[in-house]
Amino acid sequence: MVPMCAKKARGLSMNLMVVGTSRRDVPAREAAGGIVAPLHAARTAQRAVPTGPWFQCMRESGRGLSMNRRLVVASPQSATSFSLIDEVTGHRTLAFVKTFGLTGGIGMGKSTAADLLRQRGLPVVDSDIIARQVVEPGQPALAEVQRLFGDGVVGADGRLRRDDLARRVFADSEARRRLEEILHPRIRAVWQAQLLSWRTSGHPAAVAVIPLLFETEASRHFDATLCVACSATTQRQRLRTRGWTDEQIDQRLAAQWPAERKMALADYVIWTEGCLNVHEAQLQRIFR
């Protein structure tokens, strides 16, 4: 089971106040499925029961809620919780989805970690994949990139010449900044929408892979953050296997924060220097 209080109960204490009553009026307690907060009958009677997607409560969630009772989603409360109303008892529940932001230096194992988490059944959204999707032919972002950098960045097939564009933006920080102004808001909107979808579907946990998690301040949208890391020597060896020159490697490393800085900010660090089994074992300790 995913540890619901892994980040010093930050998400729990923050979201308890969302139900619209003072803390002393909320006889809430932590339970396997989240936090339950029974409301006074008069207060409940004033609220119309909303309609929305159904959430199947698979565990005893606290006083007044029975096993496997069906609850209706009232409204999202934050990036990590949503409100549920029991139509029979009138109890309101805060159901928590533990959201994890996964980051790390280039070539340090983010994709491998994402694959391992998917194998464990966790939903994962990858911002690198989204970055490719938002510049597919016909997408508004592609037209903006073409206007900014010229027709030469789009091939005869109408697709973005990613390698050509990368050479330009990684050699020019101002060009990279202008490209990010086009892409980053669109990328963020997609992974935020995906997390919202998983949240209202009752997933206990969800992961977003974001290389610039800390640089773009996206970490504030998550309950906990993970950083995959390895030694600088191993990182360069891995990047050379991609056919990159040392100059290209240096340019890309300069576009991100040092791995040590990300490790210091992350709640969990996954060291990927060893074999795949060691990598997987570390993830297993976090996502029990």
C-alpha positions in Angstrom: 0.0 0.0 0.0 1.2 3.5 -0.8 2.2 5.4 2.4 -0.5 8.0 2.8 1.6 10.1 5.3 5.0 9.8 3.7 5.6 13.5 3.5 5.2 14.4 7.2 1.4 14.4 6.8 1.6 17.7 4.9 -1.2 16.8 2.5 -3.4 15.5 5.4 -3.2 18.4 7.7 -3.6 20.9 4.8 -6.7 19.2 3.4 -8.5 18.6 6.6 -9.7 22.2 6.6 -11.3 22.0 3.2 -14.6 20.5 4.3 -15.8 23.9 5.5 -15.9 23.4 9.3 -13.5 24.1 12.1 -11.0 21.5 13.0 -12.5 20.8 16.4 -15.8 20.0 14.7 -14.2 17.4 12.5 -13.8 14.1 14.3 -11.6 12.9 11.5 -9.1 10.2 11.7 -6.7 8.6 9.2 -7.9 5.5 7.6 -6.8 3.3 4.7 -8.9 5.1 2.2 -8.3 8.7 3.4 -9.8 11.1 6.0 -13.5 11.0 6.8 -15.2 14.1 8.3 -18.9 13.6 9.3 -20.8 16.9 9.0 -23.6 18.0 11.3 -27.0 16.9 10.0 -28.3 20.5 9.6 -25.2 21.5 7.7 -25.5 18.5 5.5 -29.2 19.1 4.8 -28.4 22.6 3.4 -26.2 21.0 0.7 -27.7 19.5 -2.4 -26.2 16.2 -3.2 -24.1 16.7 -6.3 -23.9 14.5 -9.3 -20.7 13.2 -10.7 -18.7 10.1 -11.4 -19.0 7.3 -8.8 -16.2 6.3 -6.5 -16.2 2.8 -5.1 -14.9 2.9 -1.5 -13.0 -0.3 -1.2 -12.0 0.0 2.5 -13.6 1.0 5.7 -13.0 4.8 5.6 -14.0 5.8 9.1 -17.0 6.3 11.3 -20.3 6.2 9.6 -19.1 4.8 6.3 -19.7 1.2 5.5 -17.5 -1.2 3.5 -17.9 -0.8 -0.2 -20.4 2.0 0.0 -20.7 3.9 -3.2 -19.8 7.6 -2.8 -20.4 10.4 -5.3 -17.6 12.8 -6.2 -18.6 16.3 -5.1 -15.7 18.4 -6.2 -11.9 18.5 -6.4 -10.4 20.1 -3.3 -6.8 20.4 -4.2 -4.1 18.7 -6.4 -4.2 15.7 -4.1 -7.8 15.3 -2.7 -11.4 15.4 -3.7 -14.6 15.5 -1.8 -17.0 12.6 -1.6 -20.6 12.6 -0.2 -22.3 9.4 1.1 -25.8 9.7 -0.3 -27.2 7.5 2.4 -25.6 9.0 5.6 -24.8 12.5 4.3 -21.2 12.1 5.5 -18.6 14.0 3.5 -15.2 12.3 2.9 -11.9 13.6 1.7 -10.4 11.0 -0.5 -6.7 11.3 -1.0 -4.7 10.4 -4.1 -1.0 10.4 -3.3 0.7 12.3 -6.1 4.4 11.9 -6.8 6.6 14.1 -9.0 9.5 12.1 -10.5 12.6 13.9 -11.7 16.3 13.5 -12.2 19.2 14.5 -14.4 19.2 13.5 -18.0 20.3 9.9 -18.5 19.9 9.1 -14.8 17.0 6.7 -15.1 13.7 8.5 -15.1 12.2 6.4 -18.0 13.3 3.2 -16.4 11.7 4.2 -13.0 8.5 5.1 -14.9 8.4 1.7 -16.6 8.9 -0.1 -13.3 6.1 1.9 -11.6 3.8 1.1 -14.5 4.6 -2.5 -14.0 3.5 -2.1 -10.4 0.2 -0.9 -11.7 0.6 2.8 -10.9 -0.6 5.3 -13.5 2.3 7.4 -14.9 2.3 10.5 -17.1 5.5 11.5 -18.7 6.1 15.1 -19.7 8.7 14.2 -22.3 6.0 12.2 -24.1 3.6 15.1 -23.8 6.3 17.5 -25.2 6.3 15.4 -28.4 2.6 15.3 -28.6 2.0 19.0 -28.3 4.2 19.7 -31.4 2.6 17.0 -33.6 1.5 18.2 -37.1 -1.6 20.4 -36.8 -1.0 21.3 -33.2 -1.0 25.1 -32.4 2.3 24.8 -30.6 4.0 23.6 -33.8 2.8 26.6 -35.7 4.2 28.9 -32.9 7.5 27.2 -33.0 7.7 27.5 -36.8 6.9 31.2 -36.6 9.6 31.7 -34.0 12.4 29.6 -35.5 11.6 29.6 -39.2 10.3 27.1 -41.7 13.6 25.1 -41.5 12.6 23.5 -38.2 9.7 21.7 -39.9 10.4 18.9 -42.4 8.7 18.2 -45.7 6.5 15.7 -43.9 5.2 18.5 -41.7 6.9 17.2 -38.6 9.2 19.1 -36.2 12.9 18.5 -36.8 13.6 17.9 -33.2 17.4 17.4 -33.5 17.8 20.6 -35.5 15.8 22.6 -33.0 17.6 21.0 -30.1 21.0 22.1 -31.5 19.8 25.6 -31.8 18.1 26.0 -28.4 20.8 24.2 -26.3 23.4 26.5 -27.8 21.3 29.7 -27.1 19.7 30.1 -23.7 17.4 32.9 -24.9 16.1 30.7 -27.7 15.5 27.9 -25.2 13.7 30.2 -22.9 11.3 31.4 -25.7 10.7 27.8 -26.8 9.9 26.8 -23.2 7.4 29.7 -23.0 5.5 28.0 -25.9 5.7 24.5 -24.6 5.7 24.4 -20.9 2.2 25.8 -20.2 0.8 23.3 -22.7 2.7 20.4 -21.2 1.7 21.3 -17.7 -2.0 21.6 -18.6 -1.9 18.1 -20.0 -0.3 16.4 -17.0 -2.5 18.3 -14.6 -5.6 17.2 -16.5 -4.3 13.6 -16.4 -3.8 13.7 -12.6 -7.3 15.1 -12.2 -8.7 12.3 -14.2 -6.9 9.7 -12.1 -7.9 11.5 -9.0 -11.6 11.3 -9.7 -11.2 7.7 -10.8 -10.2 6.6 -7.3 -6.5 5.7 -7.9 -4.6 5.6 -4.6 -1.5 7.1 -6.2 -0.3 8.6 -9.4 3.1 9.7 -10.8 4.2 12.5 -13.2 7.7 12.4 -14.7 8.9 15.9 -15.1 12.6 16.5 -15.8 12.4 20.2 -14.8 10.2 19.5 -11.7 12.1 21.9 -9.4 13.4 24.3 -12.0 9.8 25.1 -13.1 8.4 25.0 -9.5 6.0 22.2 -10.5 7.0 20.3 -7.3 4.5 22.4 -5.4 1.7 20.4 -7.1 2.7 17.1 -5.6 2.5 15.4 -2.2 6.0 14.0 -2.6 8.9 14.2 -5.0 11.4 11.5 -6.1 14.7 12.1 -7.8 16.6 9.4 -9.7 20.3 9.8 -9.7 23.6 8.2 -10.5 27.3 9.3 -10.6 28.4 11.9 -13.2 30.7 9.3 -14.8 27.8 6.9 -15.3 25.6 9.6 -16.6 28.1 10.6 -19.2 28.6 7.0 -20.3 24.9 6.6 -20.7 24.6 9.8 -22.8 27.5 8.8 -25.0 25.7 5.6 -25.9 23.0 7.8 -27.4 25.6 9.2 -29.8 26.0 12.5 -28.1 29.3 14.4 -28.2 30.8 15.8 -25.0 29.7 19.3 -26.2 26.1 18.2 -26.6 26.2 16.6 -23.2 27.6 19.7 -21.6 24.9 21.9 -23.2 22.1 19.7 -21.9 23.6 19.5 -18.4 23.9 23.2 -18.4 20.1 23.5 -19.1 19.2 21.7 -15.8 20.0 22.1 -12.2 22.8 19.8 -10.9 21.7 16.4 -9.8 23.0 17.2 -6.3 20.6 20.1 -6.0 17.6 18.1 -7.1 18.6 15.3 -4.7 18.7 17.7 -1.8 15.2 19.0 -2.6 13.6 15.6 -3.2 11.7 13.6 -0.6 13.1 10.3 -2.0 16.3 9.6 -3.9 16.5 6.5 -6.1 20.2 5.6 -6.8 20.4 4.0 -10.2 24.0 3.1 -10.3 23.4 -0.6 -9.7 21.5 -3.2 -11.6 17.8 -3.0 -12.4 16.9 -5.2 -9.4 18.4 -2.7 -7.1 16.5 0.1 -8.8 13.3 -1.8 -8.5 13.9 -2.6 -4.8 14.3 1.0 -3.9 11.0 1.9 -5.6 9.3 -1.0 -3.8 10.3 0.4 -0.5 8.5 3.6 -1.3 5.4 2.2 -3.0 4.7 -0.7 -0.7 
